[in-house]
Amino acid sequence: MKSAEKLIIIVCFLFQAPCPSNLPTFTWNFLPEERRQEQNHNTSFSSSQLNFSATHLHHGVDFTCTATYQLQNKTKSAQSSLTLHVLYAPQLSPSSSCNTTQDLIVCSCEVHGNPSPKLEWRLSGQTPVSPSEVISIQEESASNTTLRSFISIRQSVKNMSTLQCVVSNKLGVTSQVFSFVSQCSADKG
């Protein structure tokens, strides 16, 4: 199991004395790739236990267990569902990027995390950047767990060698650094 994964156990119970010749069948709507399903039958109930390693990709997934059984020559079923809520440290999206024009540097940073991450921009590793006449920052929440931020900086900002996107929640901190080389110093090389 990878360090960011958590072992999840979901148990589905059918509280009826099963007929030994007609034991219930359990099915799950969602079976993660790395999973183990165990079934148990005793005198007062039957159950199915689903074991798997959860990651951020399982957040918000609905799991439904269906128990199918025979009762007085009729096929019956019972169903139960739950939505999995996975907490995870912020993860930067590979779509985060910067583009430069003659007048502007425009960067975007997208992050996923639960609880919802906070994001700040830093110029050359300094204190967090605030909007000003030469810097514009916009944020949008794509969901409870996804945040996108866009920053535009006029090329007139001096002494800027890096721009850093720093994201955090109570489970961790991560960042991405974008480096810039001024055209003047690149021409001297």
N, C-alpha and C positions, 0 to 999 in steps of 0.2 A: 504494500500500500504506500503511495506517495505521501509525503508529509502534509500536503494541503488537503488530503482526503480524510474523511471521517467515516468510520464504520456505522452503518445505519441498519437497524433491525426493525422491520415492520411485521406485526403479527396480526393475522386475521382469524377470528374465532367463530365457530358455529356451535352455539350452546344447545345441543340436542343430543340425546343418547343415540348415537348412530347405530344403525342396524349393521352388524358385522358383515353381512353379505352384500350390503349396499352402502358402502362408505361414500361420503361426499367427495366431489372433485373441486379443487380450488384452482382458479386461474387469476392471473394478474394482467392488467392492461398494459403495464409498462415494466419491462424486465431489463434493467441495466446489463451491459455486456458482461461485467464481472459480478456475477451474482450467484447466490446459492439459495435454493428453495427447499425447505424441509416441511414435511407434513407429519402430523401427530394425531392419532386417534385413540381415545380412551373411553371410559364408560359414560362420562358426562358431557364431553365436548370433542370437537375435532378442530384442528387449527393448521394454518399454513404460515410459515415464517420465511420472510424474504430478507436475506442478508446481502448488503452490497456496500461498496465504498462510494460515498457521495462527494461530489465536487461542486463548484459554483454552477456548473451546467445543469444540475438537478434542482436548483432553486426555482420554486414556483411550479414544479411538475406535480400533476395530480396522479396519485396512485389509487387504483380501484381493484378491490379483491371481490371476486364472485365465487360463491360456493353453490354448487349445483348438486342436488340430492333427490332421491326418490321418496315420495310420501304417498301412501295409499294408491300405488300404481300411477302416480302423476309425477312428472318432473317439475321440481320447484327450484327456485334459486333465491339467494339472499346476497345483497351487495353492500359494500361499505367503501367509502373514499376518504382520502386525506390529501392535503396539499403540503408538500415538503418545503420548509423554510430553512435555507442553508445560510449561515453566516460565514463570510469570507473576507480576507484582506483585499485591498484595492489591487486591481490588475489593469495595466495600461493596454489599450488596444493598439494593434500594429498600424491602425489607420492614422494615428497621431503623426503630424508632419508640419513642416514649415515651407513656405514659398516666399521668394523675394522678388520684388520688382525694383525699378529704379527709385521709387519713392517710398515703398512700404515693405515691411516684413510682416507676413501674415502666418500665424501658427495656430494649429488646432491640437487639442489634447482630449482624448476620450478615455474614460475610465469606468470600470465596472467594480462594484463592491457592495457588500451588505454587512453592516448598515451602510446607508448611503454615504459615499465619500465626499470629502471637502477638497477643493482644489485651489492652489495658488500658483501664481507665476512669479519667478525671480529672475532679475537681470544680473548676469555675471556673478551668480551665487550670493547676491546681497539679500537684503530684506525683501519681503513681498512687494510686488508692484501694485500700484493703485492707478485707476483711470486718470488721465490728465489730458492736456491739449494735444499731446503727441502719442498718447497710448489709449487705445480703446479695448475694453474687455467685455465679452458677452458670454453668458452661460445659459445652457438649456438642459433640463432634466428630460432625458428620453424615456426614463422609467424610474421606479424607486431605487433601482440599483445601477443605473447608467447616467453618467454626467458628461456633457461635452462643454468645452470652453474654447473660445476663440479670442486671440489677441492680435491687434494690429498696432504696429509701431512704426512711426515715421522714421525714415532712414537718417533724419537729422539727429537722432539720439546718439550721443558720443560715448566712446569707451564701452561698447557693448560687444563682448566676445562670445557670450553664451546666453541662452534663455532656457530656463528650467521650469518644467511643469512638475509640481510637487503635489501628490495626492495622499490623503490619509483617512482612515477611520479608526475605531478603537481596536481593530485587529492588526493594523500595520500601516506602514508608510512605504511608498515607492515614488520614483521620479524618473523623468526622461530629460536629458540635456540636449539642446540643439546648439550647434556651434556655428559661428559666423566668422568669415574672413573678409576684411574690408577689401574692396577692389584695389585701393591704392597700395596696400601692403602686399597683395597678391601680385601686382605688376612689378614690384621691386625685386622679386625672387628670381 
